[in-house]
Amino acid sequence: MISYLGPASAAIITGSVVIEQIFQIPGLGRYFVQGALNRDYTLVMGVVMFYGALIIVVNFLVDLAYGLLDPKVGYR
């Protein structure tokens, strides 16, 4: 179950862009879409970098949790 949380959290984070745009919820997804429509490439790159860093951190935390919860997995 722990190994499922990394990709699931990535899907939730990136899927929020669509939900924010459809339901008019203010958030990073809305800035991303507006930046793309207005050709504000620095804003788009910043949001993509933020989402990428957030996904990397979440996956790293899931890997650490997996190592702590499963005694068969050891970090050398």
SVG drawing of the C-alpha trace seen along z (x, -y; Angstrom):
<svg xmlns="http://www.w3.org/2000/svg" viewBox="-17 -37 43 46">
<polyline fill="none" stroke="black" stroke-width="0.4" points="0.0,0.0 2.8,-2.4 4.4,-1.9 1.1,-2.9 1.0,-6.3 3.9,-7.9 2.3,-7.6 -1.2,-8.2 -0.1,-11.5 1.5,-12.5 -1.8,-11.8 -3.7,-13.9 -1.3,-16.8 -1.2,-17.0 -4.9,-16.3 -5.7,-19.3 -4.9,-21.5 -7.9,-20.3 -10.2,-20.4 -9.2,-24.0 -9.9,-25.2 -13.3,-23.5 -14.6,-24.5 -13.0,-28.0 -11.0,-27.2 -8.1,-29.5 -4.8,-27.7 -1.5,-26.9 -3.4,-25.1 -5.3,-28.2 -2.1,-30.2 -0.6,-27.5 -3.4,-27.6 -3.6,-31.4 0.2,-31.6 -0.1,-29.2 -2.9,-31.2 -1.1,-34.5 2.3,-33.0 3.9,-33.8 6.6,-31.1 8.5,-32.0 5.3,-31.4 4.6,-28.1 8.2,-26.9 8.0,-27.9 4.8,-26.0 6.2,-23.0 9.4,-23.1 7.4,-23.4 5.1,-20.5 8.1,-18.4 10.0,-19.2 6.9,-18.4 6.4,-15.1 10.1,-14.2 9.9,-15.0 6.6,-13.0 8.1,-10.0 11.3,-10.3 9.2,-10.4 7.2,-7.3 10.5,-5.5 11.7,-6.3 8.4,-5.3 8.6,-2.0 12.1,-1.4 11.0,-2.1 7.8,0.1 9.3,3.1 12.2,4.7 13.3,6.8 14.2,3.6 17.6,2.2 19.4,-0.9 23.2,-0.3"/>
</svg>
